[in-house]
């Protein structure tokens, strides 16, 4: 956006780290996942890590990028532990990762919901359902090539949204998939999505637990 307004002469290499996701009893004020609001703006890059490994690699890439980057961190991922190399490394912004290969269904998600997707894969394996998990890592730019390659392999798609489904990331992904399929291919592809209930987040912990999808929701879908 800044490049556009200044004929490519100036840039804004800015990284803004924001916390998303649910807590317990924090209600609609502090339990939102508003990635889709920022992803709507041309010129912004939107990054959503899911592991300690890609958090470091994506953060370094974000810092070194000449564009403004919104770096979303789900609060439930802050306690996650994992092996992270001490040496310098970067992961490309705008490139999705295949966390788990499978042949029966493609499950697409990002951020904390990747954790729930991995949990569901262990359960579904007991029922001979082998899912392929695509970790978006970046919401904008969106790696449609990796998504489409997986979709055409499994022909069944489930998009698991961290936020609301209405006007959200899952809607954009479903639309992109549909647009990149040939008319004859569309009849052979099954597209579904799940996400937060389309309602303000309750403050009650007992009510809030019914608002968010989890590994059981994924398995049942």
C-alpha positions, 0 to 999 in steps of 0.5 A: 500500500505504501509502495503504491502511494509513493511510486515504490520510493518508500516502505514501512518495515513495521511488525505489529504483534497482536494476541488473538484467541480465547481465554477463560471468562474474558468475554467478547472484549478479549477473546476474539480472533480478528484476523479477517479484519486485517486480511481485508486490507491490501498491502498488509501481510498477515502471519499466524504461526502455530508452533515454536519452530515456525514462530521464530522463522516467520517472525524473522521474515516479518522483521526483515520484510519491507512491508507492514506485517501483522503477526498474530499470536494465539494466547494458548500457543504461548505455553507450547514447547518445541525444538527451535534451532539456535541458529538464524533461519527464516520461513517464507511469508505466503507459503503454507506447510503440509504438516501431515500428509494424507489421502482421504481429506484435506484439513486447512487451518492456522494458528491454534486450531492446527493443534486441534487438527493434529489431535483429531488426526490421531483419533481418525487414524484409528478409523482408517481415515488419513487426513492431510493437514495444511498449515496456512502460516500466512493468511495474506498472501495466501498460498493457494498453490499448496492448497489446490495441490492438496485439494485435487489429491484428496477431493474432500476439504474441511477448513477449520477457522480460528474466528467467525465463519461469516465474512471470514478466512474460511469463506475466502479460502472456500471461494478461492478453491472454488474459483481455481477449480474447473467446472467439471472438477467442482462436482467432484470436490466436497467443501465444508468449513467450521469455526466459531459460533456466529455470536459474541463470545460468552463470559461464562466458561461453561457457555464459552466452551460451546462456542469454539470448535475442537478436535471432537468437532473436527472428527464429527464433521 
